[in-house]
Amino acid sequence: MEAVLIILAIGVIIFFFRNSLKKPFLRTEEKYYTIDDQYNADRRNREKEIDTLLGKMGKNGVQDLSEKDRKRLEELSKK
C-alpha cells in the first residue's frame, strides 16, 4: 500500500512540474518566430561582444587590445 502511495505521489509531482522538466532537455537552440526576432537577437549578440571588447580597453584605449580584438571590433562596428 505504501509503495502505491509513493508511486502516486511521484506521478503527481511529475505532472505538476512537467513543463519545467521539459525545457532543459528539449530547448537546445533559440527559436525565432520572425525575421525581426532573429535580427534583434543578432544585434543584441553583437552589442554584447562590442561591450566585452570595449571593457578590455584600459587607459591606452585601442592600443590595449590585441590585433585579433582590434580587427573584430572594426568588423563589428561596420555592421
ABEGO torsion letter per residue (X at the ends): XAAAAAAAAAAAAAAAAAAAAAAAAABABBBBABAAAAAAAAAAAAAAAAAAAAAABBAAEAAABBAAAAAAAAAAAAX
